[in-house]
Structures are given as C-alpha cells and as structure tokens.
C-alpha cells in the first residue's frame, strides 16, 4: 500500500485526467478502501483542491475549478512539453505581451524541473536554429481572450476593421470560432451586414472589441472548419489572383492542390477550374505548372502574358529536342 503522501499525489494525478471516477475505481487503482478514498479526498480539499463529488450510482469524483490555481502535477513528458512551449513563446510570439508572462512561468518551472528533464528542454533549444523572417503582425492577448469568450457565450462582437487595401469599416458579427494559420489568428463569424460568413484577421481589428446581445445558433459554414479557413485564406491570399482551366479531372489533381494553395471546382470528367492567388505573378505561374497537367489561363490577361514569358525563358534555357516546348502550358488564349 502506498504511503499517505505518495498516495495523495497519485490520487491527484488520477483526478487531473479530467474524467469522473467512482469511489470503487479509485480504491482499486490505489489499492485502498473506499472509506480511505473519502478521507484522502477530504485532505485534498483542505489543501485547496476543489474535488467535486456526486452521490448515487451515476455519481463520482471529479477535480473542479476553484477560485485560485492549486499546484499542478505533471508527468515527465507533460513537464517537458510545457517548458518547451514556454521557451518558444518567450522567444517570440504572434501574441503581444505573452513573452514576459512566459518567462515568469518558465522561471518557476525551471526551478523545480529535475536535472534530467531540464537537460531535455535545453537540448531542444540548443539544437534548434531560429530562422529570421518577416513575421505576422502581433495581436493583443486581451483581444484573443475577448473573442474566445464571445465565441463560447455566443455574444455579438462590434469592431472596426481594415482590409488589405486600407479600406476601413465597422463590423457587427456573430463569432463562431478562431483559427491559427501561417502565424496569424483568424475569426470565423457571421457578418450581420453582409448576411454571410466571413473570415477576419484579428491583427486587422482597428478598435476595441465591444460585446453585444446574445446570438442565435447558426449552422457553421462547413463541417470541416479547418478546411473552410484554409479555403478562405487562400481566396484572399496574395496580391495576384488567377482562374485557370486544368486539363484533368478534379479527383486526379486534388492531391496536388492543397487547400491553402487554391480551390478546385469540377467542370466535367476531363477538366476542372482552379482559382488561386499569390504575392508574385511568376511564382503563381510556377505553382500552377508544377501541378503537372496541361492548363489554359482564363483570367487575368496579365497572368497569361506572364505564363508566355516564363514558358519562352524555360524553353530557351534547355536546348530543345525538336519539340515545341511548353506549347500547351502557355495557355494564353482562352479557347
């Protein structure tokens, strides 16, 4: 039988699994009697752990939330995961103001980490090379909390919003979910003015968020919300947009066109429509060509001209074997 202090730690670890335990189940796990379980639960309560108990056959014990955060019990892998996450957040995050909080929490955790676990955490960062780049705009941690709370409580949100071209407007939305993609935070919400679902970049919210009335329940825009956000971001991503007819069925090219790259629409068994965007016209052409099938540019004319130019350069770069290199891929004419 475990000693009392070790048994209490084991009991706490079981209760932190976020599930209901009957007294009999806990007694079996700890090799004690149900009466001892009740006494140990009382000791945990006296230490500040809010252990809820429900009587009856369907009842049991569950660790609840209290007014203060009690000590947490983490296993080795959990402790390493938390420490690595805190170090990453402390070294730079897309959430403004989180670095200082992460450093404070990390200092507390480092103080109690066993040497072996501390070496594991340090090794991850010692052998990881940060690559500098142009990161996304930071978002306010309070704004994220407000949006998450509004999603949870189904409350209207009112805010000012600026689009990529600098247009500013006031929005009244019914928030549904947030998503984190490419280092940016997005809000999926029903726009009351436009009477449709919209995806908003949180870093483009230009005013303080205001909460409104309770919202009705709405069916989400897609059962797979992650795929929906990818499509929406792809549809607005990049300065240049193009529509291309691919000379292959949608099913055959779908594995080569990830949701963040573009959207596919079936035309018939032999063709499909690709709508795609990018920040560089030449890169857009290379991406389309890399799908590996013939294509015809539908719009815009500038993209068709870019494809012609690149096709000629590629053809000139490699001596031709006598064929008409890239004849189909140029696709400049909308035949």
C-alpha positions as CSV (number, residue, x, y, z in Angstrom):
1,X,0.0,0.0,0.0
2,X,1.3,3.5,-0.8
3,X,2.3,5.8,2.0
4,X,-0.2,8.6,2.6
5,X,1.8,11.4,0.9
6,X,2.6,9.3,-2.1
7,X,-1.0,8.1,-2.3
8,X,-2.3,11.7,-2.2
9,X,-0.1,12.6,-5.2
10,X,-1.2,9.5,-7.1
11,X,-4.9,10.4,-6.3
12,X,-4.3,13.9,-7.5
13,X,-2.8,12.6,-10.7
14,X,-5.8,10.4,-11.4
15,X,-8.2,13.3,-10.7
16,X,-6.3,15.6,-13.1
17,X,-7.2,13.3,-16.0
18,X,-10.5,15.3,-16.4
19,X,-12.8,12.3,-16.0
20,X,-15.2,11.1,-13.4
21,X,-14.0,8.4,-11.0
22,X,-16.2,6.3,-8.7
23,X,-15.0,5.7,-5.2
24,X,-14.6,2.0,-6.1
25,X,-12.5,2.7,-9.1
26,X,-10.2,5.0,-7.2
27,X,-9.9,2.4,-4.4
28,X,-8.9,-0.3,-6.9
29,X,-6.4,2.0,-8.6
30,X,-4.8,2.9,-5.2
31,X,-5.2,-0.4,-3.5
32,X,-7.1,1.1,-0.6
33,X,-10.7,1.1,0.7
34,X,-13.5,3.4,-0.5
35,X,-13.5,4.9,3.1
36,X,-9.8,5.8,2.7
37,X,-10.6,7.4,-0.6
38,X,-13.2,9.6,1.1
39,X,-10.6,10.6,3.7
40,X,-7.9,11.4,1.1
41,X,-10.4,13.4,-0.9
42,X,-11.1,15.4,2.2
43,X,-7.3,16.0,2.7
44,X,-7.0,17.3,-0.9
45,X,-9.9,19.7,-0.3
46,X,-8.2,21.0,2.8
47,X,-5.1,21.7,0.6
48,X,-7.2,23.8,-1.8
49,X,-8.1,21.3,-4.5
50,X,-11.8,21.6,-5.4
51,X,-12.8,17.9,-5.6
52,X,-16.4,17.7,-6.6
53,X,-18.4,14.6,-5.6
54,X,-21.8,13.4,-6.8
55,X,-23.7,10.7,-4.9
56,X,-25.5,7.7,-6.3
57,X,-24.8,5.1,-8.9
58,X,-24.0,7.6,-11.7
59,X,-22.0,9.8,-9.3
60,X,-18.3,10.0,-8.7
61,X,-15.4,12.3,-8.0
62,X,-14.0,15.0,-10.4
63,X,-11.5,17.7,-9.9
64,X,-13.2,21.1,-10.4
65,X,-12.0,24.7,-10.8
66,X,-11.5,26.8,-7.7
67,X,-11.1,30.5,-7.0
68,X,-7.3,30.0,-7.0
69,X,-5.0,27.8,-9.1
70,X,-3.8,24.9,-7.0
71,X,-0.4,23.2,-7.7
72,X,-0.5,21.0,-10.8
73,X,1.0,17.6,-11.0
74,X,2.7,16.9,-14.4
75,X,4.4,13.8,-15.6
76,X,7.8,14.0,-17.2
77,X,6.6,14.3,-20.8
78,X,4.0,16.9,-19.8
79,X,6.6,19.0,-18.0
80,X,9.0,18.9,-21.0
81,X,6.1,19.9,-23.3
82,X,5.1,22.8,-21.2
83,X,8.7,24.0,-20.7
84,X,9.4,23.9,-24.5
85,X,6.2,25.7,-25.2
86,X,7.0,28.5,-22.7
87,X,10.5,28.9,-24.1
88,X,9.2,29.2,-27.6
89,X,6.6,31.8,-26.5
90,X,9.2,33.7,-24.6
91,X,11.5,33.9,-27.6
92,X,8.9,35.5,-29.8
93,X,5.2,35.0,-30.4
94,X,2.4,36.4,-32.5
95,X,0.5,37.2,-29.3
96,X,1.6,40.6,-27.9
97,X,2.6,40.7,-24.3
98,X,2.9,37.0,-23.8
99,X,6.7,36.9,-23.7
100,X,7.0,38.4,-20.2
101,X,4.3,36.1,-18.7
102,X,6.0,33.1,-20.4
103,X,9.4,34.0,-18.9
104,X,7.9,34.2,-15.4
105,X,6.2,30.9,-15.7
106,X,9.3,29.3,-17.2
107,X,11.4,30.5,-14.3
108,X,9.1,28.9,-11.9
109,X,9.0,25.6,-13.8
110,X,12.8,25.6,-14.3
111,X,13.3,25.9,-10.6
112,X,11.5,22.6,-9.9
113,X,12.4,20.6,-13.0
114,X,14.7,17.6,-12.2
115,X,18.1,17.9,-13.9
116,X,17.4,15.1,-16.4
117,X,14.2,16.9,-17.6
118,X,15.9,20.3,-17.7
119,X,18.6,18.9,-20.0
120,X,15.9,17.6,-22.3
121,X,14.4,21.0,-22.5
122,X,17.7,22.8,-23.0
123,X,18.7,20.4,-25.7
124,X,15.6,21.2,-27.8
125,X,16.6,24.9,-27.9
126,X,20.3,24.4,-28.1
127,X,19.9,22.3,-31.3
128,X,17.2,24.4,-32.9
129,X,18.2,27.2,-35.2
130,X,15.8,30.1,-35.4
131,X,15.3,31.4,-38.9
132,X,14.6,35.2,-39.0
133,X,11.9,36.4,-41.3
134,X,9.1,38.8,-41.7
135,X,6.6,37.5,-39.1
136,X,2.9,38.4,-38.9
137,X,1.6,41.4,-37.0
138,X,1.2,40.8,-33.3
139,X,-2.3,40.5,-31.8
140,X,-3.3,41.6,-28.4
141,X,-3.7,38.7,-25.9
142,X,-6.8,40.5,-24.3
143,X,-8.4,40.7,-27.8
144,X,-7.9,36.9,-28.2
145,X,-9.5,36.3,-24.8
146,X,-12.4,38.6,-25.6
147,X,-13.1,36.9,-28.9
148,X,-12.8,33.4,-27.4
149,X,-15.2,34.3,-24.7
150,X,-17.7,35.8,-27.2
151,X,-17.5,32.5,-29.2
152,X,-18.1,30.5,-26.1
153,X,-21.0,32.7,-24.8
154,X,-22.5,33.4,-28.3
155,X,-22.3,37.2,-27.9
156,X,-22.2,39.7,-30.7
157,X,-18.9,41.5,-31.4
158,X,-18.6,45.0,-32.7
159,X,-15.3,46.4,-34.0
160,X,-13.5,48.5,-36.6
161,X,-11.8,46.5,-39.4
162,X,-9.2,47.3,-42.0
163,X,-8.8,45.3,-45.2
164,X,-5.6,44.6,-47.0
165,X,-6.2,47.6,-49.3
166,X,-6.7,50.0,-46.4
167,X,-10.5,50.2,-46.5
168,X,-11.9,50.6,-43.0
169,X,-15.4,49.7,-41.9
170,X,-17.5,48.9,-38.8
171,X,-18.5,45.3,-38.4
172,X,-21.1,43.6,-36.2
173,X,-20.6,39.9,-36.2
174,X,-21.7,36.7,-34.6
175,X,-18.5,34.9,-33.7
176,X,-18.2,31.2,-34.1
177,X,-14.5,30.0,-33.9
178,X,-10.9,31.2,-34.1
179,X,-8.2,29.6,-36.2
180,X,-4.4,30.0,-36.1
181,X,-2.8,29.7,-39.6
182,X,0.6,30.8,-41.0
183,X,1.3,32.5,-37.7
184,X,-1.9,34.6,-37.9
185,X,-5.1,34.5,-36.0
186,X,-8.5,34.4,-37.8
187,X,-12.0,34.8,-36.6
188,X,-14.8,32.9,-38.4
189,X,-18.1,34.8,-37.9
190,X,-21.5,35.6,-39.4
191,X,-21.4,39.2,-40.7
192,X,-24.8,40.7,-39.9
193,X,-24.4,43.5,-42.5
194,X,-23.4,41.2,-45.4
195,X,-25.6,38.4,-44.2
196,X,-22.9,35.8,-44.8
197,X,-20.0,34.0,-43.2
198,X,-16.7,35.9,-43.2
199,X,-13.2,35.3,-42.0
200,X,-11.4,38.2,-40.3
201,X,-7.7,38.6,-39.5
202,X,-7.5,39.5,-35.8
203,X,-4.5,41.8,-36.3
204,X,-6.6,43.9,-38.7
205,X,-9.1,44.8,-36.0
206,X,-8.6,48.5,-35.5
207,X,-10.7,49.3,-32.5
208,X,-11.5,48.0,-29.1
209,X,-13.9,45.0,-29.2
210,X,-17.4,45.6,-27.9
211,X,-19.7,42.8,-26.8
212,X,-23.4,42.9,-27.7
213,X,-26.5,40.9,-27.4
214,X,-26.7,37.1,-27.4
215,X,-26.6,35.5,-30.8
216,X,-28.9,32.8,-32.2
217,X,-27.4,29.4,-33.1
218,X,-26.3,29.0,-36.7
219,X,-25.1,26.1,-38.7
220,X,-21.3,26.6,-39.3
221,X,-20.2,27.3,-42.9
222,X,-18.6,23.9,-43.2
223,X,-18.4,20.7,-41.1
224,X,-14.6,20.8,-41.5
225,X,-13.9,24.3,-40.3
226,X,-10.2,24.0,-40.7
227,X,-10.6,23.3,-44.4
228,X,-13.0,26.2,-44.7
229,X,-10.5,28.6,-43.1
230,X,-7.8,27.3,-45.5
231,X,-10.0,28.0,-48.5
232,X,-11.0,31.5,-47.3
233,X,-7.4,32.5,-46.6
234,X,-6.3,31.1,-49.9
235,X,-9.1,33.1,-51.7
236,X,-7.8,36.3,-50.3
237,X,-4.1,35.5,-50.1
238,X,-1.7,37.3,-52.3
239,X,-1.8,40.3,-54.5
240,X,-2.5,38.5,-57.7
241,X,-5.4,36.2,-58.5
242,X,-6.0,33.9,-61.4
243,X,-8.6,31.5,-62.8
244,X,-7.2,28.5,-64.7
245,X,-8.8,25.5,-66.5
246,X,-6.8,22.4,-65.7
247,X,-6.9,19.7,-68.4
248,X,-7.6,16.9,-65.9
249,X,-10.3,15.8,-63.6
250,X,-10.7,17.3,-60.2
251,X,-10.2,13.9,-58.5
252,X,-6.9,13.4,-60.2
253,X,-5.3,16.8,-59.3
254,X,-6.9,17.2,-55.9
255,X,-3.9,15.6,-54.0
256,X,-1.6,18.1,-55.7
257,X,-3.6,21.2,-54.8
258,X,-3.6,21.7,-51.0
259,X,-6.5,23.8,-49.6
260,X,-4.1,26.7,-48.7
261,X,-3.0,27.0,-52.4
262,X,-6.3,27.3,-54.2
263,X,-9.8,26.0,-54.7
264,X,-10.9,23.4,-57.3
265,X,-14.3,23.2,-59.0
266,X,-15.3,20.3,-61.2
267,X,-16.2,21.2,-64.8
268,X,-16.6,17.7,-66.2
269,X,-14.8,14.4,-66.2
270,X,-11.8,15.8,-68.0
271,X,-11.5,19.4,-66.8
272,X,-11.7,21.4,-63.6
273,X,-11.4,25.1,-62.6
274,X,-8.6,26.3,-60.3
275,X,-8.9,29.6,-58.5
276,X,-5.6,30.6,-57.0
277,X,-3.6,33.6,-55.6
278,X,-0.1,34.6,-54.7
279,X,2.0,37.6,-54.0
280,X,4.1,37.2,-57.1
281,X,2.8,36.6,-60.6
282,X,5.8,34.5,-61.6
283,X,5.5,32.3,-58.5
284,X,1.8,31.8,-59.3
285,X,2.7,30.6,-62.8
286,X,5.3,28.1,-61.4
287,X,2.9,26.8,-58.8
288,X,0.2,26.1,-61.5
289,X,2.7,24.5,-63.8
290,X,4.1,22.3,-61.0
291,X,0.7,20.6,-60.7
292,X,1.8,18.6,-63.7
293,X,-1.1,18.8,-66.1
294,X,-1.9,21.0,-69.1
295,X,-3.8,24.2,-68.4
296,X,-5.5,27.1,-70.1
297,X,-5.4,30.6,-68.5
298,X,-8.9,32.1,-68.2
299,X,-8.1,35.4,-66.5
300,X,-6.5,37.8,-66.0
301,X,-4.7,38.7,-69.2
302,X,-1.6,39.7,-67.3
303,X,-1.2,36.2,-65.9
304,X,-1.5,34.7,-69.4
305,X,1.3,37.0,-70.6
306,X,3.5,36.0,-67.6
307,X,3.0,32.3,-68.4
308,X,4.0,33.0,-72.1
309,X,7.1,34.9,-71.0
310,X,8.2,32.2,-68.5
311,X,7.5,29.4,-71.0
312,X,9.8,31.1,-73.5
313,X,12.5,31.5,-70.9
314,X,12.3,27.9,-69.8
315,X,12.3,26.7,-73.4
316,X,15.4,28.8,-74.1
317,X,17.2,27.6,-71.0
318,X,17.3,24.0,-72.2
319,X,18.2,23.0,-75.8
320,X,15.1,21.7,-77.5
321,X,15.0,18.2,-78.8
322,X,12.9,19.4,-81.7
323,X,9.5,19.6,-80.0
324,X,7.5,22.8,-79.4
325,X,8.4,23.2,-75.7
326,X,5.7,24.4,-73.4
327,X,3.1,24.9,-76.2
328,X,0.2,23.7,-74.1
329,X,1.3,25.1,-70.8
330,X,1.4,28.7,-72.1
331,X,-2.4,28.6,-72.3
332,X,-2.5,32.3,-73.1
333,X,-5.6,32.0,-75.4
334,X,-9.0,31.4,-73.9
335,X,-10.0,28.8,-76.4
